[in-house]
Amino acid sequence: MANKTDLIVYENKANLPAVVADDGLHAYLEKIKQFPVLSEAEEMRLVKEFKEKGDLQAAQKLITSHLRLAVKIALTYRRYGLPTADLISEANLGLMQAVKKFDTEKKVRLSTYAMLWIKAALNDFVLRSWSLVKIGTVAAQKKLFYNLGRIKARLGLYDNKELEPKVVKQIAQELVVDERDVVEMNRRIGGDSSLNTMVGHDDDAVEAIDLLADKSQNIEGHLAQKQEADFKRKLLLNALAKLNEREQYIVKNRMLTEQPQTLDEIGEKFQISRERVRQIEKRAFEKLSAEVKSALAAA
């Protein structure tokens, strides 16, 4: 994918309608209906003007005539629980990338070619948005996130219960992190199951969750959000588990981190070329996307 900053500048030059909030979606749809659908001959003429002369007005017409396609595809991704406005914005970025890459030698209509770029942009956005690495950004927390599950499995700990102090100490020493961080990460990865632990003694004992203040009183909404978050977490982790060790490393350090490693850095680690890293990244992303789609279809 192209640099997102470059595409945003390109978007401003194309003078696209603003992507509105979810409650204004109808108004946005009505606005983009004003842009005409291009004939094949007119489409090819505009492509040539953009490619040969750098005519941004030609690019604008190509983009705006396909905004409805971008919205149509974006709306199919609403099941991921992400804001519709963000999905449309990402779809538009994919569309703009398609226009930049398209030429008359493709032997297909722009809409057919653009679908691939739009879906690629949306798939990338979904994975970035679901990044569980955002739980923590420091190196120690990332290392803990990626290794906690493996160590627990090795110790035969497959539930989400609170870890015993001796286990916490063992994991902290092995990963060289604070014991407090181990406890906190285990709670977050486990879906805050610790809230179901009992507080108090005997007949006076209550669950920890009962002591939390409910500011919104929207119990159904909280439950739905928790279920959605758990579903996403399991879906992503299950998909990642299907990749081999090198593919997992590349995906995690290229897509699931706020400071991605460069192709050269990863290439140096595995003693391979940057082009080979790019190929592995592309293949891993395709495998990951296929696993996510398969799991959603079976859900």
N, C-alpha and C positions, 0 to 999 in steps of 0.2 A: 504493500500500500504506500501511496505517496505521503510525504510529510504533511501532517494535518494542518499545520500553520499555513503552508503554501496553498492548500485547498480552501482554507477559510478566506485568504486574500483573494483567491480566484472567485470564491462565492460572492464576495463584496463587489468585485468587478462585474460579475454577471447580474448584479442587482436583483437577486431573488427575493420573493416575498419572505417576510419573517416567519419562522416556525413558531406558532403560537402555543400557549399552554393547552393542556388536554381539554379544558372546558370551552376553548375557542376553536376546536378542531373543525367544526362545521363551517365556520367563517373562512378558515384557511382553505378548505376544500372548494368552497364556492369561488374563492379568489383565483385558484389555479385553473379552474375550469375556463377562465377567460383566455388562456393561452391555446392557440389553435394546434391541431394535430397536423403534422407535416406530411406531404406526399413523399414518395420515395425519391422522386427527381429533385424536389426542393431540399430534402435532407442531404442528398449527395452534393448539391451545390453549396450548401452551407458548410459541409465538412471540408470541402476543397478551399473555401474562402478562409476558414479558420486555420487549416493546416499550412496552406501556401502563403497566406498574407497575414496571419496572426490576427484576424478580425475577431475581436471579442464580442461584437454584436452578433456575429454569426454563431459563436459559441453560446451566447445567452439564449438565442432562439432554439438551439438544439437542446439546451438544458430545460428551459421552461416548457417546451413541448412534451417533455417526458416526466414532468413532476408528478403527474397522476400515476404513472407507473411506479415511481419511487414510493409514493404513499401506499399504493396497493400492496407492494411487497412489505413495506414497513409494518403495516397493520397485521400481517400474518405472524409477526414476532411479538405481539402483545402478550402472548401466553407466558413469556419469560418474566412478566411482572415489572418491566421497565417503563418509564414515562413515555407516552406516545410521542410527545414533542421531541424527545431526544432520539427516538427511533427514526422519526422522519428526517431529522437533521443529519443523522448518520447515513441514511439512505441517500440523501441529496449529495453528501460528500462522495459516496460511491458512484453516483450518477455523473458527477463532475469529473471524477477520475476516468470513467468510461469515455466521456467526450474527449478528454485529453489524449487518450490512447487510441481512439478509434480512427480508422482511415478507410478509404474506398476499397482497399485490397482485402478487407475482411470477408467480403462476399455474403454478408448478412445485414439485416437492418440494424440500426443502432439500438433499438429496443431489445433485440435478442442479445446483443453483446452487453448492453448495460445491465441486464438482469444478473449476470455473473458478478459484475463489480458491486452492484448494490447488495446482493446477498453476502458477498465476501466482507463488505464493510460492516454489515449488520452482525454477521457471525463474530467478527473481531470485536465489535462493541459489546456484544453479550458476554464474551469471555472476559474482556477487560472489566466489565461492570460486576461480574461475579467473582472477581479476584478475592479470594479469602486472605491473601497476603495483606490486604488493607487493614487487617486486625492489628498489625504492627508494621512499622517501617524500618526499624533498626535491624542490623544484620543478625544479631542474636535472636530476635523474635522470629525472623524469617527461617533461620536454621531450626529453631524450636518447632515452628509450624510444620515444616517439611519432614521432621524426624520423629516427632512425638508419637504419631500413629504407628510407625515402624517399630519403635522401641516397645510400645505397649503390646503390640502383637507378639513380639519376641518373648515378652514376659507373660504372655497368655492372658492379657487384660483386654477383653473385647467389649466390655460394657462402658457406659458413660458415667459410672459412679465416681465419687471423689477418690482420689488416689491416697493411699496410705502414706504417712510421713516418710517411712523408709524408702518407698518407691519414688516419691518426689525427690528425695535427697539423691538417690541413685541416678535418676534421669538428669538432674541438675548438674551433678558432677561429670556425667558422661558428655553432656553438651556444653559444659562450661557456661551455664546461665544461672540466674537467681532462682531459688526454689519458689519464690512468690510468682515468678513468671510462668513456671511449669504449672502451678495450680490454676492460674488465670487462663492460660492457653487451653488446658484440658477442659475447663468449664465452657469456654467459647466454642471449641470444636465439638464438644458434646451437646451443644444446644442448650447450655445453661441448665443441665439436668440437676445441678447442685441445688437449684431452687426447690427441689422436691425433698431435700433432706429435712429431717425433723429437728425442730428447735425447741428446747425445753425438756422436761422430764415427765415420764409416766402420763397421767391423764391430762396434764397441762400442755403437753407437746403439740405443736402445730407445724405445718410445713412452712419453710422459709418464704415461699411465694405468697403465703397469706399475710405476711407482714409488710409487703410492698404496697405503697400507695398507688391507687389507680387514678391517674389524673384525667383520663379521658372518659372513663366509664364505658368504653367501647370494647367489651370483652371479645365479641365476635371478630372485630377488626384485628385485635392483637393476636388472636388465635390463628387467623388466616395468614397474617404476616409471618408468624413463627413457622407455620407449616410450609409456607412458600420458601422461606429461607432454608429450612431443613431440606426441602426437596432440591433446591438449587445446589446446596452444598454436597449432597449425596450424588447428584447427577454429575457434577464436575469432577469430584474425587473418583467416582467409578470410571468415568471416561479417561481420566489421567492414568488410572491403573492399567489400562489396556495398552499404553505406550511402553516401549522399552526404556531402559534407564537413560540412555543418551537423549532420546526424544523428550522424556519428561524434563530433563535438565534444561534443554533448549526452550521448551514451552514455558516453563516456570520463570526462566531468566530473561526471556524475550517478551512474553505476553502477560505474565502474572506478577509483575513487580512494578513499582513506581519508578525505578531507575533501571531500565533494561540494559543488559550487556550488549555490546556491539558484536557484529558478526565476526570481526577480527579477534575480539577477546575470547569468544567461544571457540573459534577456530584454533587459537593458540592452545587452549586447554585440551582439546581433543586431537591436536596435531593434524588438522585438516584445513582445507582452503575455506575462505569466507563464502565462496559460491556453493561449496558442499554443505556448509552450515545452512545457507539459505534454502537449499533443496530439502534438507532434512526438516527444517522448520515448516516449509510448505506442506510436505507429506504428513508431518505430525498434526498440523492444523486440520488438514483434510480428514485424517483418521479421527481426531477429536470431535470435529463437527459431525461426522457420520455417526459416532457413538451417541452424541447428544440427541441428534435427530431420531435415531433408532429408539432410544430410551423414551423420548417424548411420544413417539408414535405408539409405543407399547403401554404408555401410562393410561 
